[in-house]
Each structure stands twice: as C-alpha cells, then as structure tokens.
Amino acid sequence: MSETAETPAQHPSGEQISGGKTVGDKVAIALAFGSSAAVLVLELVSLRLVAPYLGLTLETNTAVIGVALAAIATGAMMGGKFADAVPPTRTLGPLIMFGGALVLLILPVVRWTGEAVRGSAGDAVFLAVAIALFLPASLLAAVTPMVTKLRLSTLTQTGTVVGRLSAYATVGAIVGTVLTGFVFVAKVPTSTIVLCLGGVLVVGGAALTIYFRGLKAAARPLVLALIGTGLTVVAPRPCDIETAYHCARVVADPNREGGRTLYLDQLRHSYVDLNDPEHLEFEYTKDFGAAIDGSWPGAQPLTALHIGGGGLTMPHYLTATRPGTENKVYEIDSGVIEIDKAELGAEPGPGLDLQVRDGRLGVRSEPADSRDLVVMDAFGGVAVPWHLTTREVVADVRRVLKPDGLYLVNVIDYPPQAFAKAETRTLEAEFPHVAVISRPNALSGAEGGNFVLLASDQPIDAAAIRQRLAGRSTLLSDAPAVQSFIGAGPVLTDDYAPVDQLLTPYPS
C-alpha cells in the first residue's frame, strides 16, 4: 500500500512526530520567532563587546556579522539533519538551555581575554568573540528546523508549515535587530542585555525540557548557566559607563589636580583641566589652538561650530580665551554629553549649546555664512566617520562658514597615510586655501599620528600660526608643499569613501 498524504511522518527510530507530546502552532511560532530574535540581539551586542579592545571599524563589524551568518547557516543545516536523526522532543529543550548557558559565558570569556591582551594581540580578542558568538548562535539557529519537524505531521502541511515558521523566524530577526538598536542598547548596559538574554533562554529551554523529558534532564544545562552567571559577576569590567555608542571612563591625571582624561573604548579621546580650561594637553589640540589664535589674534569672540563633542576641550578653551564666544556642539552620543556635564565641567548656556545629533545632519541644518569657525573632531574608533569626510559635507561646511571663516579637521593616520592624504585632497577640491599641521616625522611619512587640516576661502596666515606653533609642529601651507604631501590621494565622495580601507591600522 502506497503512503498517502495523511501518513504520519516518522523518525528513523520509528517515533511519529504527531505522536506523544508535541508543541502547538502558537508555541512553535514563538520558538522560531524568539530564537531568531535572540541570534540578532547576540550579533549586535557582540559588536559592542569588541569595541573596547578592537574599536568600531568596518572590518570588525564585517567580521562579526560574517561570524553570525556562518553560525546561522551552520545551525540551520545541523539542526535540520539532527531533527531527522533524533526526535526533537528529546533535544529541543536542552538545545535552547545550552544556548542560553553559552550566552551567559560570553561576557567573562571576552572580558578576561581582552584584559589579558589589552594593547596588543587584538586577533586573540576577536577569536574569543567569534567562538563565544558562534557556538550559542549555531544552537539557536537550529531551533527553527527542529520546531518545523515537530509541526510536520502530514505531507500536505509541508509548504504551509515551513513557510509560516520561516516567515516568523525572519520577523523575529527583524524585531530583535530593531529592539536592540533602538531600545536595548540605549536603555541598559550591554552586560545586562547579555545576562537577560541568556537567562530567558535558559528558563525557556528548561520549561521545554521539563515538559518533554522531566526535571532531571534539565540539571546539567542549569549548572552551566549558573557557572556562566557567576563568572560574569567576577569578570573585569572594561569601562565605568556604557553609552549608546561607547564604553566610557574618566581617569584623573595624577600629575595635574584638575586634569581628567576621557576614554572612549580603547582610546584617549579628550583631556580637560577642570581648574585651567586654557591648558591643552594633547598635541593636536595645541595645533587647533595655534591655528585659531593665529587666524584671530587677541581675544575676539567667535561663533564656533563643533562636530563631535568628546570632552569639550576646545569649547572650554574658546570660552576661557575668548569671552563671549558662542559654541555649538553636535555630539551623536547622549551618554558622552551626560559625562561632560557630570564629570568634565560642562555647563550648557548661552555660550555652550549642546545638541545630541549626527554631525552631518547638524551641519546641513545650519544657516549659510553663520560661523567663523567649524571644528571637525568626530571619531568612531581612530577614524572620522566616513559620512563626515566627503566632498559633499565639506561643501556644506563651506556654505556655513563666513567668507573669512576657518575649517579645522582632526584626522589620525599612519604610514603610508592614505586617509590623511585623501581627506586633504577632498578639502582642496572645495576650498582654495588648504594647509596641514603635524609633526615633521609624520609629514615626511616616517611615522603617524594626528594631522590637523586647515581650509579657508581666504589666505591662511601661515606666519602667525607658525609663530604660535613655536617649532613644536610643522605647518605646510604653500601649494607645492601641500601637493607633495597629498601625492595621488583621491577625492572622497558620498559615492566613494573607503575610509576604513584607506586608514592604516593603529600599530599594536
């Protein structure tokens, strides 16, 4: 007798999928939805976990996403194969429990590895993140094919069941992505997200395991989950404050009573002296000061726009040296602004307008001919975000500047300095007068560091700026010298701005 459409599907063991305990349609949808959402939450959170040790670059983002996709593919394939070999009623609950337990182990694994190799061997940190992400993501990706097997009782249901559960799994992935990006990361620390996710998975998996197999079968994954939670509690923390974009901490300078350094992820981003705002610690801020004071001698107040807030070093300096200066700051990370207010002496008022907004959108909203000075000092890791480097945004800055205004850009690069040269070329494409300040060895290509780029519609007062640099840094201002520095650097545009590929990695 041939098999009919109503013949129950069977495992090799002979067990009928429709026989005994199973899951209802709503529970199956919830499992497919929830497991897929968990994988995407885990992927996005893993991007945050690598930032304190590797920074946020296109390469690290791409690598983490690639690991997550590999885990999803592996889990889907192995989950389907395993579901055909062993009844899902025996494996589904423990699978989710073990996935949750491994999620709880991610934080201690990454943090201990990161602390062990801080400042070097970044590949070891990424390897730890890749393994910590791949294992639980693979287990969670195996849930949907197993649940699908449970719901397939007849051949006539195959297309409907597979299509419906696949659709809900995709919706779950979308919801997980949106909630993480717009809600979870903005509201709670990364560690809380990981612990809650792992806990929910362990509890859900335990409930399924007990339902299908009894309490005893849930014991081992529960022990692993408890170990992971305990290790997380004692694992080192790489930062004091987790903002929406960074792992942040403020460190007091033991050599200056009022000195404070703001760290964002693994880098020193700003230095502020609470007792002496005229003190500029970092070399590039001294170069900023020389460029500004050389262009406007005396204490003339300015209308200044700052793209990127950090510790607000330059707004503090301008307020102290040029009373009446109007500083407007666009900083995308509200958490950094809160740190500025709480620990770095920021007092918003008529002279300091702090705006939580993307710098590109902020520049676009500014009226024409409204600013004496625009300072671009925005960073994601060691790179200026690509959309703040292009000819289009430079043209918008030129529109905002007054005819005698000055545009200052801080970039970091190392030999062969392809990004610094490309950004200088991009400024030159819009402004008739461009100059570069850096250390002599950096300008010659022997070493790297900070490059302060100047651009204006009016000739730059090179003599006055050099006088204030006092031989500490070198200014390239005449066209042949600037062209020699640029070489064959390309113009960056919204259509072509490979900033992460041009940027030479920070030396380990």
C-alpha positions as CSV (number, residue, x, y, z in Angstrom):
1,M,0.0,0.0,0.0
2,S,1.5,3.4,-1.0
3,E,1.9,6.2,1.5
4,T,-0.9,8.7,1.5
5,A,-0.9,12.3,2.3
6,E,-2.2,11.5,5.8
7,T,0.5,9.1,6.8
8,P,2.3,10.5,9.9
9,A,6.0,11.4,9.4
10,Q,8.4,9.2,11.3
11,H,12.0,9.4,12.6
12,P,14.4,6.6,11.8
13,S,13.7,5.4,15.4
14,G,10.1,4.8,14.4
15,E,8.6,7.6,16.5
16,Q,5.8,9.5,14.9
17,I,6.2,13.3,15.0
18,S,2.4,13.6,15.8
19,G,2.5,11.0,18.5
20,G,3.0,11.8,22.2
21,K,3.8,15.3,23.5
22,T,4.3,18.0,20.9
23,V,4.1,21.8,20.7
24,G,1.1,23.7,19.4
25,D,1.2,26.1,16.5
26,K,1.5,29.2,18.7
27,V,4.3,27.7,20.7
28,A,6.1,26.7,17.5
29,I,5.8,30.2,16.1
30,A,7.1,31.7,19.4
31,L,10.1,29.4,19.4
32,A,11.0,30.2,15.8
33,F,10.4,33.9,16.4
34,G,12.3,34.1,19.7
35,S,15.3,32.0,18.7
36,S,15.9,34.1,15.6
37,A,15.5,37.4,17.6
38,A,18.0,36.1,20.1
39,V,20.6,35.5,17.4
40,L,20.3,39.0,16.1
41,V,20.4,40.5,19.6
42,L,23.5,38.5,20.2
43,E,25.1,39.7,17.0
44,L,24.6,43.4,17.6
45,V,25.7,43.1,21.3
46,S,28.9,41.3,20.1
47,L,29.7,44.3,18.0
48,R,29.7,46.3,21.3
49,L,31.7,43.8,23.1
50,V,34.7,44.1,20.7
51,A,34.7,47.9,20.7
52,P,36.7,48.4,24.0
53,Y,39.5,46.2,22.6
54,L,39.4,46.5,18.8
55,G,37.4,49.7,18.2
56,L,34.5,50.1,15.8
57,T,35.7,49.8,12.2
58,L,34.1,48.5,9.0
59,E,36.4,45.5,9.2
60,T,35.4,44.5,12.8
61,N,31.7,45.0,12.0
62,T,32.0,42.9,8.8
63,A,33.9,40.1,10.6
64,V,31.4,39.9,13.4
65,I,28.4,39.9,11.0
66,G,30.2,37.2,9.0
67,V,30.6,35.0,12.0
68,A,27.0,35.4,12.9
69,L,25.9,34.5,9.4
70,A,28.2,31.5,9.4
71,A,26.6,30.4,12.7
72,I,23.1,30.8,11.3
73,A,24.0,28.7,8.3
74,T,25.7,26.0,10.4
75,G,22.9,25.8,12.9
76,A,20.1,25.6,10.2
77,M,21.9,22.8,8.4
78,M,22.9,20.8,11.5
79,G,19.5,21.4,13.2
80,G,17.7,20.0,10.2
81,K,20.0,17.0,10.0
82,F,19.7,16.3,13.7
83,A,16.0,16.6,13.7
84,D,15.8,13.8,11.2
85,A,18.0,11.6,13.3
86,V,16.7,12.2,16.9
87,P,13.2,13.2,17.9
88,P,13.1,17.0,18.6
89,T,11.1,16.3,21.7
90,R,14.3,15.0,23.2
91,T,16.7,17.7,22.0
92,L,14.8,21.0,21.6
93,G,14.7,22.0,25.3
94,P,18.3,21.1,26.1
95,L,19.4,22.8,22.9
96,I,17.9,26.1,24.0
97,M,19.2,25.7,27.5
98,F,22.7,25.1,26.4
99,G,22.5,28.1,24.0
100,G,21.4,30.3,26.9
101,A,24.2,28.9,29.1
102,L,26.8,29.7,26.5
103,V,25.4,33.2,26.1
104,L,26.0,33.7,29.8
105,L,29.6,32.7,29.3
106,I,30.2,35.3,26.6
107,L,30.9,38.2,28.9
108,P,33.6,36.5,31.1
109,V,35.3,34.9,28.1
110,V,35.6,38.2,26.2
111,R,36.5,40.4,29.2
112,W,39.2,38.1,30.5
113,T,40.7,37.6,27.0
114,G,40.5,41.4,26.4
115,E,42.2,42.3,29.7
116,A,44.9,39.6,29.1
117,V,45.9,41.1,25.7
118,R,44.9,44.8,26.2
119,G,47.0,46.9,23.9
120,S,48.2,44.0,21.7
121,A,47.2,40.8,20.0
122,G,43.7,42.1,19.0
123,D,43.3,39.0,17.0
124,A,43.0,37.0,20.2
125,V,40.1,39.2,21.3
126,F,38.3,38.7,18.0
127,L,38.9,35.0,18.1
128,A,37.4,34.8,21.6
129,V,34.4,36.9,20.4
130,A,34.0,34.7,17.3
131,I,33.9,31.5,19.3
132,A,31.7,32.9,22.0
133,L,29.2,34.1,19.4
134,F,29.4,31.2,17.0
135,L,28.5,28.4,19.5
136,P,25.3,29.8,21.0
137,A,24.2,31.4,17.7
138,S,24.5,28.0,16.0
139,L,22.5,26.3,18.7
140,L,19.8,28.9,18.5
141,A,19.7,28.8,14.7
142,A,19.0,25.1,14.9
143,V,15.7,25.7,16.7
144,T,13.6,26.6,13.7
145,P,14.3,23.4,11.7
146,M,13.6,21.3,14.8
147,V,10.3,23.1,15.5
148,T,9.4,22.7,11.9
149,K,10.0,18.9,12.1
150,L,7.7,18.8,15.2
151,R,4.9,20.6,13.3
152,L,5.1,18.4,10.2
153,S,2.5,15.7,10.7
154,T,1.4,15.2,7.1
155,L,2.9,15.8,3.7
156,T,0.1,18.2,2.8
157,Q,1.3,20.6,5.5
158,T,4.9,20.8,4.4
159,G,4.8,24.1,2.4
160,T,2.5,25.8,4.9
161,V,4.4,24.9,8.0
162,V,7.9,25.6,6.6
163,G,6.8,28.9,5.0
164,R,5.0,30.1,8.1
165,L,7.7,29.2,10.6
166,S,10.4,30.7,8.3
167,A,8.4,33.9,8.0
168,Y,8.0,34.2,11.7
169,A,11.7,33.5,12.2
170,T,12.6,36.3,9.8
171,V,10.2,38.7,11.6
172,G,11.8,37.7,14.9
173,A,15.2,38.6,13.5
174,I,13.9,42.0,12.4
175,V,12.3,42.6,15.8
176,G,15.5,41.6,17.6
177,T,17.6,43.9,15.4
178,V,15.2,46.9,15.9
179,L,14.8,46.5,19.6
180,T,18.5,46.1,20.2
181,G,19.5,49.1,18.1
182,F,16.7,51.5,19.2
183,V,15.8,50.4,22.7
184,F,18.0,47.9,24.5
185,V,21.4,49.5,23.8
186,A,20.1,52.9,24.5
187,K,18.4,52.0,27.8
188,V,20.5,49.3,29.5
189,P,24.2,48.3,29.7
190,T,25.5,45.6,27.3
191,S,26.1,43.2,30.2
192,T,22.5,43.5,31.3
193,I,21.3,42.7,27.8
194,V,23.5,39.6,27.6
195,L,22.6,38.3,31.1
196,C,18.8,38.9,30.5
197,L,19.0,37.2,27.1
198,G,20.9,34.2,28.5
199,G,18.5,33.9,31.4
200,V,15.4,34.0,29.2
201,L,16.8,31.3,27.0
202,V,17.8,29.1,30.0
203,V,14.3,29.4,31.6
204,G,12.5,28.8,28.3
205,G,14.7,25.8,27.5
206,A,14.3,24.4,31.0
207,A,10.5,24.7,30.7
208,L,10.5,22.7,27.4
209,T,13.0,20.1,28.8
210,I,10.9,19.5,31.8
211,Y,7.7,19.3,29.8
212,F,9.2,16.8,27.3
213,R,11.7,14.8,29.4
214,G,11.3,15.7,33.1
215,L,13.2,17.7,35.7
216,K,16.4,15.5,35.7
217,A,17.2,16.2,32.1
218,A,17.4,20.0,32.8
219,A,20.0,19.7,35.5
220,R,23.3,19.9,33.5
221,P,22.4,23.0,31.4
222,L,21.2,24.7,34.6
223,V,24.6,24.1,36.2
224,L,26.4,25.6,33.2
225,A,24.2,28.6,33.2
226,L,24.9,29.2,36.9
227,I,28.6,29.0,36.3
228,G,28.4,31.5,33.4
229,T,26.4,33.9,35.6
230,G,28.9,33.6,38.4
231,L,31.9,34.2,36.1
232,T,30.2,37.3,34.7
233,V,29.9,38.8,38.2
234,V,33.6,38.4,38.9
235,A,34.9,39.2,35.3
236,P,36.8,42.5,34.9
237,R,34.8,45.5,33.5
238,P,36.5,47.4,30.7
239,C,34.6,50.7,31.4
240,D,32.8,52.7,34.0
241,I,29.9,53.8,31.9
242,E,28.3,52.2,28.8
243,T,26.8,54.8,26.5
244,A,24.7,54.1,23.4
245,Y,27.9,54.1,21.3
246,H,30.9,53.7,23.6
247,C,32.5,52.1,26.6
248,A,33.5,55.2,28.5
249,R,35.5,56.1,31.6
250,V,37.1,59.2,33.0
251,V,40.5,59.0,34.6
252,A,42.1,61.6,36.8
253,D,45.6,62.8,35.9
254,P,47.9,62.1,38.9
255,N,50.2,65.0,37.7
256,R,47.6,67.7,37.5
257,E,45.0,68.3,40.2
258,G,42.2,69.2,37.7
259,G,43.3,67.0,34.8
260,R,40.8,64.5,33.5
261,T,41.1,62.1,30.5
262,L,38.1,60.8,28.8
263,Y,38.5,57.3,27.4
264,L,36.0,56.1,24.7
265,D,36.5,52.4,24.1
266,Q,40.3,51.8,23.9
267,L,41.4,55.3,23.0
268,R,42.1,58.6,24.9
269,H,39.6,61.0,23.3
270,S,39.9,64.1,25.3
271,Y,41.8,65.8,28.1
272,V,40.2,68.6,30.2
273,D,41.7,70.5,33.1
274,L,38.8,71.5,35.3
275,N,40.9,74.2,37.0
276,D,42.5,75.6,33.9
277,P,40.5,75.3,30.7
278,E,43.2,77.1,28.8
279,H,45.5,74.2,29.3
280,L,45.7,72.0,26.2
281,E,47.3,68.6,26.8
282,F,47.1,66.7,23.5
283,E,49.3,67.9,20.7
284,Y,46.5,68.1,18.2
285,T,44.5,70.4,20.5
286,K,47.6,72.7,20.8
287,D,47.7,72.7,17.0
288,F,44.0,73.7,17.0
289,G,44.7,76.5,19.4
290,A,47.7,77.7,17.3
291,A,45.5,77.7,14.1
292,I,42.7,79.6,15.8
293,D,44.8,82.1,17.7
294,G,47.0,82.7,14.6
295,S,43.9,83.4,12.5
296,W,42.2,85.7,15.1
297,P,44.8,87.4,17.2
298,G,43.6,88.8,20.5
299,A,40.5,87.8,22.4
300,Q,37.9,88.3,19.7
301,P,34.8,86.2,20.4
302,L,33.9,83.7,17.7
303,T,30.9,81.9,16.5
304,A,32.1,78.3,16.6
305,L,30.5,75.0,15.5
306,H,32.0,71.8,16.8
307,I,31.2,68.4,15.1
308,G,31.9,65.8,17.8
309,G,31.9,66.7,21.4
310,G,34.2,64.4,23.3
311,G,35.3,66.1,26.5
312,L,34.5,69.6,25.0
313,T,38.2,70.6,25.2
314,M,38.1,73.3,22.5
315,P,34.7,74.8,23.6
316,H,36.2,75.2,27.1
317,Y,39.4,76.7,25.6
318,L,37.5,79.2,23.4
319,T,35.2,80.3,26.3
320,A,38.2,80.9,28.5
321,T,40.4,82.7,26.0
322,R,37.7,84.5,24.1
323,P,34.8,85.5,26.4
324,G,31.5,85.8,24.6
325,T,32.3,83.0,22.1
326,E,29.2,81.1,21.0
327,N,30.0,77.4,20.9
328,K,27.5,75.0,19.3
329,V,28.3,71.3,19.6
330,Y,26.8,68.4,17.7
331,E,27.5,65.1,19.5
332,I,25.7,61.9,18.5
333,D,26.2,60.1,21.8
334,S,23.9,61.5,24.5
335,G,25.9,59.4,27.1
336,V,29.0,61.4,26.3
337,I,27.1,64.7,26.9
338,E,26.0,63.4,30.2
339,I,29.5,62.5,31.2
340,D,30.6,66.0,30.1
341,K,28.0,67.6,32.4
342,A,28.6,65.2,35.4
343,E,32.4,64.9,35.4
344,L,34.1,67.3,32.9
345,G,32.7,70.7,33.9
346,A,30.2,71.3,31.0
347,E,27.6,73.9,31.8
348,P,25.2,74.5,28.9
349,G,24.1,78.1,28.5
350,P,24.3,81.0,26.1
351,G,28.0,80.2,25.3
352,L,27.6,76.4,25.1
353,D,24.8,74.9,23.1
354,L,25.0,71.0,23.3
355,Q,23.0,69.2,20.7
356,V,22.6,65.4,20.6
357,R,22.6,64.9,16.8
358,D,24.5,63.4,14.0
359,G,27.1,65.9,12.8
360,R,26.2,65.6,9.1
361,L,22.6,66.4,9.8
362,G,23.7,69.2,12.1
363,V,25.8,70.9,9.5
364,R,23.0,70.6,7.0
365,S,20.6,72.5,9.3
366,E,23.0,75.4,9.9
367,P,22.3,78.7,8.1
368,A,24.7,79.9,5.4
369,D,27.5,82.4,6.4
370,S,26.8,81.9,10.1
371,R,30.1,80.6,11.6
372,D,33.6,81.9,12.0
373,L,35.0,78.5,12.8
374,V,33.9,74.9,12.2
375,V,35.9,72.2,14.0
376,M,35.6,68.6,12.9
377,D,36.8,66.3,15.7
378,A,34.4,63.3,15.5
379,F,35.7,59.8,15.7
380,G,34.4,56.2,15.6
381,G,37.5,54.4,17.0
382,V,40.5,56.0,15.3
383,A,38.6,57.1,12.1
384,V,36.4,60.0,11.3
385,P,33.0,58.5,10.4
386,W,33.1,58.2,6.6
387,H,30.0,60.4,6.0
388,L,31.8,63.3,7.7
389,T,34.8,63.0,5.3
390,T,33.3,63.5,1.9
391,R,33.3,66.4,-0.6
392,E,29.6,66.9,-0.1
393,V,29.9,67.6,3.7
394,V,33.0,69.8,3.0
395,A,30.9,71.8,0.6
396,D,28.2,72.1,3.2
397,V,30.7,73.3,5.8
398,R,32.0,75.9,3.3
399,R,28.4,77.1,2.9
400,V,28.0,77.5,6.7
401,L,31.3,79.4,7.2
402,K,31.6,83.1,6.8
403,P,33.7,84.4,3.9
404,D,36.7,84.7,6.2
405,G,35.9,81.6,8.2
406,L,38.2,78.6,9.0
407,Y,37.5,74.9,8.9
408,L,39.7,72.6,11.1
409,V,39.7,68.8,10.8
410,N,41.5,66.4,13.1
411,V,42.4,63.0,11.5
412,I,44.7,60.1,12.7
413,D,46.7,58.0,10.3
414,Y,49.9,56.0,10.0
415,P,52.3,55.4,7.1
416,P,51.6,55.5,4.2
417,Q,48.9,57.9,5.5
418,A,46.5,57.3,2.6
419,F,43.4,58.5,4.5
420,A,45.0,61.8,5.7
421,K,46.2,62.5,2.1
422,A,42.7,61.7,0.7
423,E,41.0,64.0,3.2
424,T,43.4,66.8,2.4
425,R,42.7,66.3,-1.3
426,T,39.0,66.4,-0.5
427,L,39.3,69.8,1.3
428,E,41.3,71.1,-1.6
429,A,38.5,70.2,-4.0
430,E,36.2,72.7,-2.3
431,F,38.5,75.3,-0.6
432,P,41.0,77.5,-2.4
433,H,43.4,77.5,0.6
434,V,44.4,74.4,2.4
435,A,47.2,73.7,4.9
436,V,48.4,70.8,7.1
437,I,49.8,70.7,10.6
438,S,51.6,67.7,12.1
439,R,55.0,66.6,13.5
440,P,57.8,66.7,11.0
441,N,58.3,62.9,11.0
442,A,54.6,62.4,10.3
443,L,54.6,64.8,7.4
444,S,57.6,63.1,5.9
445,G,55.9,59.7,6.1
446,A,58.3,58.2,8.7
447,E,55.6,57.9,11.4
448,G,52.0,58.6,12.0
449,G,49.7,60.4,14.5
450,N,47.3,63.3,14.4
451,F,47.1,65.6,11.3
452,V,45.3,68.9,11.7
453,L,43.9,70.1,8.3
454,L,43.0,73.7,7.7
455,A,40.8,75.1,4.9
456,S,39.5,78.5,4.1
457,D,38.2,80.8,1.4
458,Q,40.8,83.4,2.4
459,P,44.6,83.0,2.6
460,I,45.7,81.3,5.8
461,D,48.0,83.4,8.0
462,A,50.9,80.9,7.9
463,A,53.4,83.2,9.7
464,A,51.1,83.9,12.7
465,I,50.3,80.2,13.0
466,R,53.9,79.1,12.8
467,Q,54.8,81.7,15.5
468,R,52.3,80.0,17.8
469,L,53.4,76.5,16.9
470,A,56.9,77.5,18.1
471,G,58.6,74.7,16.3
472,R,56.6,72.1,18.1
473,S,54.7,71.1,14.9
474,T,55.3,71.9,11.3
475,L,52.8,73.8,9.0
476,L,52.6,73.0,5.3
477,S,50.8,76.0,3.7
478,D,52.2,76.7,0.3
479,A,50.6,74.9,-2.6
480,P,53.7,72.9,-3.7
481,A,54.3,71.5,-0.2
482,V,50.7,70.5,0.2
483,Q,50.6,68.9,-3.2
484,S,53.8,67.0,-2.4
485,F,52.2,65.7,0.8
486,I,48.9,64.7,-0.9
487,G,50.5,62.8,-3.8
488,A,47.9,60.7,-5.6
489,G,45.3,60.8,-2.8
490,P,41.7,60.5,-4.1
491,V,38.8,62.8,-3.5
492,L,36.3,61.2,-1.1
493,T,32.7,61.5,-2.1
494,D,29.4,60.1,-0.8
495,D,29.6,57.6,-3.6
496,Y,33.2,56.6,-2.9
497,A,34.6,57.0,0.6
498,P,36.6,53.8,1.6
499,V,37.8,55.4,4.9
500,D,38.3,52.2,6.8
501,Q,40.3,50.7,3.9
502,L,42.5,53.8,3.4
503,L,43.1,54.2,7.1
504,T,46.3,52.4,8.2
505,P,45.6,50.3,11.4
506,Y,46.7,51.6,14.7
507,P,50.1,49.9,15.4
508,S,49.9,47.2,18.1
